[in-house]
């Protein structure tokens, strides 16, 4: 399912952040997971924020669980220090124009969804946001009346 994250390109920058309801609908944003590793840097905490609840199908929920598990196994969501190491090994993934120079962006897709992982592996703030979208070609399948 999840082989390797790709470095995001500048055209993808908007997909790492929340947008208006209109833009979220057009982009097929299901929602995002926001998380951090606690004061120890080792404890995984996360909250889900829905953008378009109708797109949060049982199949998507199962896939999201598998994606989070794979990201954890690969080290991205294992701990703040491991995330920091992985980000440092990908300097090309720094998001230009971000509020801090230490913000990194990665993306990947499955058969039905696209994911954008924004990493900030520093203490004192949320460490990651995982934005989830229906792939554009699949979004048309979910249009009203279908």
Secondary structure, DSSP 8 states (H G I E B T S, - for coil): -----EE--GGGGGGGS---HHHHHHHTEEEEEEEE-TTTT---EEEEEES-GGG--HHHHHHHHHHHHHHHHTTTTT-HHHHHHHHHT-GGGB-TT-SSTT-EEEEEE-SSEEEEEEE--STTS--EEEEEEE-HHHHGGGSTT-
